[in-house]
Amino acid sequence: MAFPDIRADRVSVDPPCSSVVVRPKLFDYTTNEEVNALATYQRQFLRAASKIVKPKGIIVYSTCTMTVGENKAVIDNMIKEQGLELIDQAYYFWFTGKFTFSS
């Protein structure tokens, strides 16, 4: 699929994921096959994003899961397949964990 008229400096990709280890659950039956299928689906989103983003643009990829197959493996695959470059990002925390009260 081509997007001839759509070009962006930045593209955010937040694809469907397995949500493994994230949501409080009493029990989860997520299989490796399901994780692999989702990873394949997620790569489709990144392929589309790589066609939309301008040269030297930024793609932000995020999932709500903790599986290697849906995170590191997807990113490693896209680096090889699409020639994308990984940019190290500093961690920013908005909440310091401290409360200040005034009277």
DSSP file (Angstrom, degrees, kcal/mol; ACC not computed):
  #  RESIDUE AA STRUCTURE BP1 BP2  ACC     N-H-->O    O-->H-N    N-H-->O    O-->H-N    TCO  KAPPA ALPHA  PHI   PSI    X-CA   Y-CA   Z-CA
    1    1 A M              0   0    0      0, 0.0     2,-0.3     0, 0.0    50,-0.1   0.000 360.0 360.0 360.0 130.2    0.0    0.0    0.0
    2    2 A A        -     0   0    0     50,-0.0     3,-0.1    49,-0.0    50,-0.0  -0.784 360.0-161.3-106.5 150.6    1.4    3.4   -1.0
    3    3 A F    >   +     0   0    0     -2,-0.3     3,-0.9    48,-0.1    -1,-0.0  -0.667  19.8 168.1-125.8  73.5    0.7    6.7    0.6
    4    4 A P  T 3  S+     0   0    0      0, 0.0    -1,-0.1     0, 0.0     0, 0.0   0.788  76.8  38.3 -64.7 -28.8    1.8    9.2   -2.1
    5    5 A D  T 3  S+     0   0    0     -3,-0.1     2,-0.6     1,-0.0    47,-0.0   0.476  99.1  84.6-102.2  -1.9    0.2   12.3   -0.6
    6    6 A I    <   +     0   0    0     -3,-0.9     2,-0.4    45,-0.1    -3,-0.1  -0.897  47.0 157.3-107.8 118.0    0.9   11.6    3.1
    7    7 A R        -     0   0    0     -2,-0.6     2,-0.3    47,-0.0    46,-0.2  -0.999  13.2-177.4-136.5 137.3    4.3   12.6    4.5
    8    8 A A  E     -a   53   0A   0     44,-1.8    46,-3.1    -2,-0.4     3,-0.1  -0.979  32.9-144.5-138.1 147.5    5.0   13.3    8.2
    9    9 A D  E    S+     0   0A   0     -2,-0.3    49,-2.6     1,-0.2     2,-0.4   0.842  96.5  21.9 -72.4 -35.3    8.0   14.4   10.2
   10   10 A R  E     -a   58   0A   0     47,-0.2     2,-0.4    -3,-0.1    -1,-0.2  -0.994  66.0-169.4-137.4 140.7    6.8   12.1   13.1
   11   11 A V  E     -a   59   0A   0     47,-2.6    49,-2.9    -2,-0.4     2,-0.5  -0.998  10.5-151.6-131.5 130.5    4.6    9.1   13.1
   12   12 A S  E     -a   60   0A   0     -2,-0.4     2,-0.5    47,-0.2    49,-0.2  -0.887   9.9-168.1-102.4 128.6    3.3    7.4   16.2
   13   13 A V  E     +a   61   0A   0     47,-3.6    49,-2.6    -2,-0.5    33,-0.0  -0.961  18.1 161.7-120.5 114.7    2.6    3.6   16.1
   14   14 A D        -     0   0    0     -2,-0.5    49,-0.1    47,-0.2     3,-0.1  -0.687  23.5-177.1-128.7  76.0    0.6    2.1   18.9
   15   15 A P        -     0   0    0      0, 0.0    27,-0.1     0, 0.0    -2,-0.0  -0.196  36.9 -80.9 -77.4 164.8   -0.6   -1.2   17.4
   16   16 A P        +     0   0    0      0, 0.0     2,-0.3     0, 0.0    26,-0.1  -0.352  58.5 177.8 -58.5 142.7   -2.8   -3.9   19.0
   17   17 A C        -     0   0    0     -3,-0.1    18,-0.0    47,-0.1    -3,-0.0  -0.853  43.0-102.6-142.9 177.9   -0.9   -6.1   21.3
   18   18 A S        -     0   0    0     -2,-0.3    12,-0.1    17,-0.1    47,-0.1   0.677  38.9-142.3 -79.4 -19.1   -1.3   -9.0   23.7
   19   19 A S    >>  +     0   0    0      1,-0.2     3,-1.5     2,-0.1     4,-1.1   0.753  33.9 176.9  60.3  26.0   -1.1   -6.9   26.9
   20   20 A V  T 34  -     0   0    0      1,-0.3    46,-1.3     2,-0.2    -1,-0.2  -0.418  64.3  -0.1 -64.6 132.5    0.9   -9.7   28.6
   21   21 A V  T 34 S+     0   0    0      2,-0.2    -1,-0.3    -2,-0.1    44,-0.1   0.446 117.4  85.5  71.2   4.9    2.0   -8.9   32.1
   22   22 A V  T <4 S+     0   0    0     -3,-1.5    -2,-0.2    42,-0.2    -1,-0.1   0.901  74.4  56.6-100.4 -58.3    0.5   -5.5   32.0
   23   23 A R  S  < S-     0   0    0     -4,-1.1     2,-0.4    41,-0.2    -2,-0.2  -0.514  94.4-104.9 -75.7 140.0   -3.2   -5.7   33.0
   24   24 A P        +     0   0    0      0, 0.0     2,-0.4     0, 0.0    -1,-0.1  -0.520  54.9 170.1 -63.3 121.5   -3.9   -7.2   36.4
   25   25 A K        -     0   0    0     -2,-0.4     3,-0.1     1,-0.1    -4,-0.0  -0.979  41.2-150.3-135.6 145.6   -5.3  -10.6   35.5
   26   26 A L  S    S+     0   0    0     -2,-0.4     2,-0.3     1,-0.3    -1,-0.1   0.800  89.6   0.7 -79.7 -30.8   -6.1  -13.7   37.5
   27   27 A F        -     0   0    0      0, 0.0     2,-0.4     0, 0.0    -1,-0.3  -0.987  62.3-167.6-157.8 146.0   -5.2  -16.0   34.6
   28   28 A D        -     0   0    0     -2,-0.3    -3,-0.0    -3,-0.1    -8,-0.0  -0.993  11.4-170.3-143.3 133.1   -4.0  -15.6   31.0
   29   29 A Y        +     0   0    0     -2,-0.4     2,-0.2     2,-0.0    -1,-0.0   0.028  32.1 150.4-107.8  25.0   -3.9  -18.1   28.2
   30   30 A T        -     0   0    0    -12,-0.1     2,-0.2     4,-0.1    -2,-0.1  -0.403  31.6-154.5 -63.2 128.0   -1.8  -16.1   25.7
   31   31 A T     >  -     0   0    0     -2,-0.2     4,-2.1     1,-0.1     5,-0.2  -0.578  27.6-112.4-101.6 164.7    0.2  -18.5   23.6
   32   32 A N  H  > S+     0   0    0      1,-0.2     4,-2.8     2,-0.2     5,-0.2   0.864 119.0  57.5 -61.0 -36.0    3.4  -18.1   21.7
   33   33 A E  H  > S+     0   0    0      2,-0.2     4,-2.3     1,-0.2    -1,-0.2   0.901 106.4  48.2 -62.8 -40.7    1.4  -18.4   18.4
   34   34 A E  H  > S+     0   0    0      2,-0.2     4,-2.4     1,-0.2    -2,-0.2   0.910 112.1  48.8 -65.9 -41.9   -0.8  -15.5   19.4
   35   35 A V  H  X S+     0   0    0     -4,-2.1     4,-2.4     2,-0.2    -2,-0.2   0.920 112.3  48.8 -63.4 -43.4    2.2  -13.3   20.3
   36   36 A N  H  X S+     0   0    0     -4,-2.8     4,-2.0     2,-0.2    -2,-0.2   0.893 110.8  50.4 -63.9 -39.6    3.9  -14.2   17.0
   37   37 A A  H  X S+     0   0    0     -4,-2.3     4,-2.1     2,-0.2    -1,-0.2   0.908 111.5  48.1 -64.8 -41.4    0.7  -13.4   15.1
   38   38 A L  H  X S+     0   0    0     -4,-2.4     4,-2.8     2,-0.2    -2,-0.2   0.898 108.8  53.7 -65.5 -39.5    0.4  -10.0   16.8
   39   39 A A  H  X S+     0   0    0     -4,-2.4     4,-2.1     2,-0.2    -1,-0.2   0.896 108.2  50.1 -61.8 -40.1    4.1   -9.3   16.1
   40   40 A T  H  X S+     0   0    0     -4,-2.0     4,-1.1     2,-0.2    -1,-0.2   0.923 112.0  47.8 -61.8 -44.5    3.5  -10.0   12.4
   41   41 A Y  H  X S+     0   0    0     -4,-2.1     4,-1.1     1,-0.2     3,-0.4   0.893 109.9  52.9 -62.5 -41.7    0.5   -7.6   12.5
   42   42 A Q  H  X S+     0   0    0     -4,-2.8     4,-1.8     1,-0.2     3,-0.2   0.867 102.5  57.9 -64.8 -37.4    2.6   -5.0   14.3
   43   43 A R  H  X S+     0   0    0     -4,-2.1     4,-2.4     1,-0.2    -1,-0.2   0.837 100.0  59.2 -62.7 -31.4    5.3   -5.1   11.7
   44   44 A Q  H  X S+     0   0    0     -4,-1.1     4,-2.0    -3,-0.4    -1,-0.2   0.903 104.4  50.1 -63.0 -40.1    2.6   -4.2    9.1
   45   45 A F  H  X S+     0   0    0     -4,-1.1     4,-2.3    -3,-0.2    -2,-0.2   0.904 111.5  48.1 -63.0 -41.7    1.9   -0.9   11.0
   46   46 A L  H  X S+     0   0    0     -4,-1.8     4,-2.4     2,-0.2    -2,-0.2   0.855 107.9  54.5 -70.3 -33.8    5.6   -0.1   11.1
   47   47 A R  H  X S+     0   0    0     -4,-2.4     4,-1.0     2,-0.2    -1,-0.2   0.928 110.7  46.3 -62.0 -43.7    6.0   -0.8    7.4
   48   48 A A  H >X S+     0   0    0     -4,-2.0     4,-1.3     1,-0.2     3,-0.6   0.915 111.9  51.3 -63.7 -42.9    3.2    1.7    6.7
   49   49 A A  H 3X S+     0   0    0     -4,-2.3     4,-2.7     1,-0.2     3,-0.3   0.882 105.0  56.1 -61.9 -38.5    4.8    4.2    9.1
   50   50 A S  H 3< S+     0   0    0     -4,-2.4    -1,-0.2     1,-0.2    -2,-0.2   0.754 107.8  49.4 -68.1 -22.2    8.2    3.8    7.3
   51   51 A K  H << S+     0   0    0     -4,-1.0    -1,-0.2    -3,-0.6    -2,-0.2   0.743 115.0  44.1 -83.3 -25.4    6.5    4.8    4.0
   52   52 A I  H  < S+     0   0    0     -4,-1.3   -44,-1.8    -3,-0.3    -2,-0.2   0.855  93.6  89.0 -86.4 -38.5    4.8    7.8    5.6
   53   53 A V  E  < S-a    8   0A   0     -4,-2.7   -44,-0.2   -46,-0.2     3,-0.1  -0.345  78.5-121.0 -68.8 139.8    7.6    9.3    7.6
   54   54 A K  E >   -     0   0A   0    -46,-3.1     3,-2.4     1,-0.2    -1,-0.1  -0.310  45.1 -76.1 -70.5 159.3    9.9   11.8    5.8
   55   55 A P  E 3  S+     0   0A   0      0, 0.0    -1,-0.2     0, 0.0     3,-0.1  -0.351 125.2  15.1 -55.4 137.1   13.6   11.1    5.5
   56   56 A K  E 3  S+     0   0A   0      1,-0.2    -2,-0.1    -3,-0.1   -47,-0.0   0.576 102.3 134.9  68.7  11.9   15.3   11.7    8.9
   57   57 A G  E <   -     0   0A   0     -3,-2.4     2,-0.4   -49,-0.1   -47,-0.2  -0.186  54.1-112.5 -79.6-180.0   11.8   11.7   10.4
   58   58 A I  E     -a   10   0A   0    -49,-2.6   -47,-2.6    -3,-0.1     2,-0.5  -0.956  18.7-164.5-123.6 133.1   10.9    9.9   13.6
   59   59 A I  E     -a   11   0A   0     -2,-0.4     2,-0.6   -49,-0.2   -47,-0.2  -0.975  10.5-157.3-111.5 124.9    8.7    6.9   14.2
   60   60 A V  E     -a   12   0A   0    -49,-2.9   -47,-3.6    -2,-0.5     2,-0.5  -0.918  10.1-167.6-103.0 122.0    7.6    6.3   17.8
   61   61 A Y  E     +a   13   0A   0     -2,-0.6     2,-0.4   -49,-0.2   -47,-0.2  -0.935  12.9 166.5-112.7 126.9    6.6    2.7   18.5
   62   62 A S        +     0   0    0    -49,-2.6     2,-0.3    -2,-0.5    -2,-0.0  -0.999  10.9 179.5-141.6 144.5    4.9    1.7   21.7
   63   63 A T        -     0   0    0     -2,-0.4    -2,-0.0     2,-0.2   -49,-0.0  -0.906  31.9-131.0-132.9 165.3    3.0   -1.3   22.9
   64   64 A C  S    S+     0   0    0     -2,-0.3     2,-0.3     2,-0.0   -41,-0.2  -0.160  79.9  88.0-106.5  37.7    1.3   -2.1   26.2
   65   65 A T        -     0   0    0    -46,-0.1    -2,-0.2     2,-0.1   -44,-0.1  -0.864  65.7-144.9-131.6 165.6    3.0   -5.5   26.6
   66   66 A M        +     0   0    0    -46,-1.3     2,-0.2    -2,-0.3   -45,-0.1   0.279  57.0 123.5-112.7   8.5    6.2   -6.9   28.0
   67   67 A T     >  -     0   0    0      1,-0.1     4,-0.6   -47,-0.1     3,-0.4  -0.493  57.8-142.8 -77.8 141.1    6.9   -9.6   25.5
   68   68 A V  T >4>S+     0   0    0      1,-0.2     5,-2.6    -2,-0.2     3,-0.8   0.872 100.9  61.1 -64.3 -37.7   10.2   -9.6   23.6
   69   69 A G  T 345S+     0   0    0      1,-0.3    -1,-0.2     3,-0.2     5,-0.1   0.791 109.3  40.6 -62.5 -29.3    8.5  -10.9   20.5
   70   70 A E  T 345S+     0   0    0     -3,-0.4    -1,-0.3     3,-0.1    -2,-0.2   0.473 129.6  24.1 -98.3  -3.6    6.2   -7.8   20.3
   71   71 A N  T <X5S+     0   0    0     -3,-0.8     4,-2.5    -4,-0.6     5,-0.2   0.545 127.9  21.9-121.4 -87.1    8.9   -5.3   21.3
   72   72 A K  H  >5S+     0   0    0      1,-0.2     4,-3.1    -5,-0.2     5,-0.2   0.893 124.9  50.2 -58.1 -43.3   12.6   -5.9   20.7
   73   73 A A  H  ><S+     0   0    0     -5,-2.6     4,-2.1     2,-0.2    -1,-0.2   0.896 111.7  48.2 -65.1 -39.5   12.1   -8.6   18.0
   74   74 A V  H  > S+     0   0    0     -6,-0.5     4,-2.2     2,-0.2    -1,-0.2   0.935 114.7  45.7 -64.5 -46.0    9.7   -6.3   16.0
   75   75 A I  H  X S+     0   0    0     -4,-2.5     4,-2.3     2,-0.2    -2,-0.2   0.935 112.3  50.4 -63.9 -47.1   12.1   -3.4   16.3
   76   76 A D  H  X S+     0   0    0     -4,-3.1     4,-1.8    -5,-0.2    -1,-0.2   0.901 111.1  50.3 -57.8 -41.2   15.1   -5.5   15.3
   77   77 A N  H  X S+     0   0    0     -4,-2.1     4,-3.3    -5,-0.2     5,-0.2   0.911 110.6  48.3 -63.3 -43.4   13.2   -6.9   12.3
   78   78 A M  H  X S+     0   0    0     -4,-2.2     4,-2.3     2,-0.2     6,-1.2   0.831 107.1  56.1 -69.9 -32.0   12.3   -3.4   11.1
   79   79 A I  H  X S+     0   0    0     -4,-2.3     4,-0.8     4,-0.2    -1,-0.2   0.935 116.4  37.2 -62.2 -45.0   15.8   -2.1   11.5
   80   80 A K  H  < S+     0   0    0     -4,-1.8    -2,-0.2    -5,-0.2    -1,-0.2   0.933 124.3  39.5 -71.0 -47.3   17.0   -4.9    9.2
   81   81 A E  H  < S+     0   0    0     -4,-3.3    -3,-0.2     1,-0.2    -2,-0.2   0.909 129.9  24.6 -74.0 -44.5   14.0   -4.9    6.8
   82   82 A Q  H  < S-     0   0    0     -4,-2.3    -3,-0.2    -5,-0.2    -1,-0.2   0.478 100.1-119.4-102.9  -4.9   13.3   -1.2    6.5
   83   83 A G     <  +     0   0    0     -4,-0.8    -4,-0.2    -5,-0.5    -3,-0.1   0.773  54.5 164.5  71.3  24.9   16.7    0.2    7.3
   84   84 A L        -     0   0    0     -6,-1.2     2,-0.4    -9,-0.1    -1,-0.2  -0.363  30.7-134.3 -73.4 157.2   15.4    2.1   10.3
   85   85 A E        -     0   0    0     -2,-0.1     2,-0.4     2,-0.0    -1,-0.0  -0.940  10.6-131.8-116.6 134.3   17.7    3.5   12.9
   86   86 A L        -     0   0    0     -2,-0.4     2,-0.5   -10,-0.0   -10,-0.0  -0.716  18.4-157.6 -86.4 130.3   17.2    3.1   16.6
   87   87 A I        -     0   0    0     -2,-0.4     2,-0.1     2,-0.0    -2,-0.0  -0.936  19.0-123.7-109.7 125.1   17.6    6.4   18.6
   88   88 A D        -     0   0    0     -2,-0.5     2,-0.5     1,-0.0     0, 0.0  -0.433  27.8-157.3 -65.3 138.5   18.4    6.1   22.3
   89   89 A Q        -     0   0    0     -2,-0.1     2,-0.1     3,-0.0    -1,-0.0  -0.975  12.1-128.5-123.2 129.8   15.8    7.9   24.4
   90   90 A A        -     0   0    0     -2,-0.5     2,-0.5     1,-0.1     0, 0.0  -0.407  32.6-108.8 -68.8 151.9   16.4    9.2   27.9
   91   91 A Y        -     0   0    0     -2,-0.1     2,-0.5     2,-0.0    -1,-0.1  -0.718  33.4-168.3 -85.9 130.0   13.8    8.2   30.4
   92   92 A Y        -     0   0    0     -2,-0.5     2,-0.5    -3,-0.0    -3,-0.0  -0.981   2.8-166.7-120.5 125.5   11.5   11.0   31.6
   93   93 A F        -     0   0    0     -2,-0.5    -2,-0.0     1,-0.1     3,-0.0  -0.954   9.2-168.1-114.2 123.7    9.3   10.5   34.5
   94   94 A W  S    S+     0   0    0     -2,-0.5     2,-0.6     1,-0.1    -1,-0.1   0.788  77.4  60.1 -78.8 -27.8    6.5   13.1   35.1
   95   95 A F        -     0   0    0      1,-0.1    -1,-0.1     2,-0.1     0, 0.0  -0.898  61.8-168.5-108.3 121.5    5.7   11.9   38.6
   96   96 A T        -     0   0    0     -2,-0.6    -1,-0.1     2,-0.2     3,-0.1   0.599  42.6-117.0 -83.7 -10.9    8.6   12.0   41.1
   97   97 A G  S    S+     0   0    0      1,-0.3     2,-0.4     0, 0.0    -2,-0.1   0.490  80.7 111.5  87.7   2.2    6.7    9.9   43.7
   98   98 A K        -     0   0    0      2,-0.0     2,-0.4     0, 0.0    -1,-0.3  -0.904  53.1-153.6-113.9 139.0    6.7   12.7   46.2
   99   99 A F        -     0   0    0     -2,-0.4     2,-0.5    -3,-0.1     0, 0.0  -0.890   3.7-159.1-107.9 140.5    3.7   14.7   47.4
  100  100 A T        -     0   0    0     -2,-0.4     2,-0.4     2,-0.0    -2,-0.0  -0.983   9.2-168.8-119.0 126.9    3.8   18.2   48.6
  101  101 A F        -     0   0    0     -2,-0.5     2,-0.4     2,-0.0    -2,-0.0  -0.908   2.3-167.4-114.5 141.2    1.0   19.5   50.8
  102  102 A S              0   0    0     -2,-0.4    -2,-0.0     1,-0.1     0, 0.0  -0.950 360.0 360.0-123.9 150.4    0.4   23.1   51.7
  103  103 A S              0   0    0     -2,-0.4    -1,-0.1     0, 0.0    -2,-0.0   0.416 360.0 360.0-111.2 360.0   -1.9   24.4   54.4
